[in-house]
Amino acid sequence: MDKKNLIILLLFISIAGLSFSAWDLYNGSALDLWDVSNNERVNILLLGADARTSDHNGYTDSITILSIDKKTKQTYILSIPRDTMAQVPGRGWVKINSAYAYGDINTTKTAVENLLNVRIDYYALVDFNSFKQVVDTLGGINMYVDPHISAVRPKLNGKTGMCKVTGSEALILVRFRQDSESEGGRMKRHREAIKAIIDEILEPSNILKLPTVLTQLRENVKTDIPALETTVIEKLLNGFDLENAKIEVVPGNYTYINGENSMIPDMNKTEAVIVELGLRK
């Protein structure tokens, strides 16, 4: 199993929200992502949660569908903006990121399926704390900090340009979306963070930190993906190609509802995106 491919997969799913059992992967067991049905695709709901307390689920500020073609291993990614208005069971029309806070993972899954009319085979959720822990374990990562982001985020401590950022600072960057690039810019910074973490891990001085990184991911995992044969995950790793993944965002128009910035999805354009990505195959 190629170590770099393993790192790429684990870090992508950590930042985007998907959290396979990292310890199982590291020790050679795997996930049977193909044993769900005769469908051509496996659709996995990736959730990144901002947990507040033990009594409150927090909000899923990262909501993404990762769709994998069983034959070609091509990956397709659809990001759902956290402010998207959706029908949440028991709550009516509210922001989709609040479904987890009002209910649980199944509440969020149902809200996503109803909104997009897309089948969700599995879910996986990670607490954002794991991302910060990984970055800090490595002693920080190198990322480009746009001056306009630094100007409105004091906790970036005035950093601009290419510089070393801490876990908390990196999390600010990968979650930022309050500019003209919106979700597109956030997804771009996700990929930049993944590359930065990979570069750090592959440094000779950091190779020995990989077991700690995997353990940190494992401790922040909630998923219903079953662990089965090694050969299955190896197939996924051999075909996983984030750089060439088709990435889209649910389109819509932003407006204020009850004093809060909300996104009304354009369902005609959304349907076109779903068909383009083939999420119903």
Salt bridges, closest charged atoms under 4 A:
ASP50 OD2 - ARG52 NH2 3.35
ASP50 OD2 - ARG175 NH2 3.66
ASP61 OD2 - ARG82 NH1 3.31
ASP61 OD2 - ARG175 NH2 2.40
ASP69 OD2 - ARG41 NE 3.90
ASP83 OD1 - ARG82 NE 3.50
ASP83 OD1 - LYS95 NZ 3.31
ASP83 OD2 - ARG177 NH2 2.94
ASP121 OD1 - ARG119 NE 2.69
GLU169 OE1 - LYS159 NZ 2.69
ASP179 OD2 - HIS148 NE2 2.90
GLU181 OE2 - LYS188 NZ 3.52
GLU183 OE1 - ARG186 NH2 2.75
ASP199 OD2 - LYS195 NZ 3.00
GLU200 OE2 - LYS164 NZ 3.22
GLU248 OE2 - LYS246 NZ 3.52
GLU260 OE1 - LYS95 NZ 3.73
GLU271 OE2 - ARG280 NH1 2.81
GLU276 OE2 - LYS246 NZ 3.13
